[in-house]
Amino acid sequence: MASALVYLFLYLPLLVVILYSFSATKVNAWPIKGYTLDWYRELMVDRDILESIQLSVLIGLTAASIAVVLDLARVMAANQS
């Protein structure tokens, strides 16, 4: 029961944000008056946002690659002793 409450606490805000991302109005209101994909269409043509996403993915892949190399070196060193 407690783990279900933790999952609800963690994921409910994410679900609300996703739900509001389809809202047709600029100001969030409950109940949502209409649903649209306009915000996602605008996202696909905004050059600054696309460049930001590309940079975020590049930084994430670089960090993951460095972590894999360092962890591999650590495991190899631990197995030699």
N, C-alpha and C positions, 0 to 999 in steps of 0.2 A: 504493500500500500504506500509506504513512504517513497519507494523508488518511482512509483507512478506520479506522485506529487512533484518530485524533483524533475521528471521529464516534462510534466505539464508546465512547471515554472520556467524551464529552459526553452521549450519549443512553442509555447503559446504566443509569446511576443513576436517570434519569427513568422508564425502563421498569420498574425494580424497585419504585419508589415507587408507580407506577400498579398494578402487580400486587398489592402488599401492601394497597392501598386496598380491594381486594375480599375480604380475608381475614376469615374468620368469627370469629377469636379476637382478643382485645384486645392480646395480646402477640405480637409478630412471631416466628415460628418457621419453620424450613425443614425439611421441605417444608410448604407451606401445607395445613392440615388441612381446610379447607372454604372455599367462596366464597359471598359474600352481598352484597346491596346495602343492608344495614341501615345502614351508615355514611353512605351517600348519602341515605337516608330521614331519618336524624337531622339531616343537614346542612340539609335543606329545611325543617325545622321550628324550627331554632335561630335565633331572631331576631337575636342578636348577630352570628352569622356572616353572615347575609344582609345586615345593615346594613354590615358590614365589606366585603363584596363590592361593594355598591353604592357605598360611598365610594371604594374602589380604582378602580372603573370610572370614576367621576366625575373623580377626580384624573388618571387616564390620559388621558381625553378632553380635559380642560382643558390638560394639558401638550402633547398632540399639536396641539391647536388653536393654542396660543401658538407652538409651533415652526413650524407652517405659516405663520402670519402673519409671524413674524420672518424666515423664510427667503424668503418672497415679497418682503418689503421689501428684503432684501439682494440678491436677484436683480434686482429692478427698478432699484436703485441702481447695480449693476454694469453693467447694460445701457445706462444713460444716459451713462456716461463713456467 
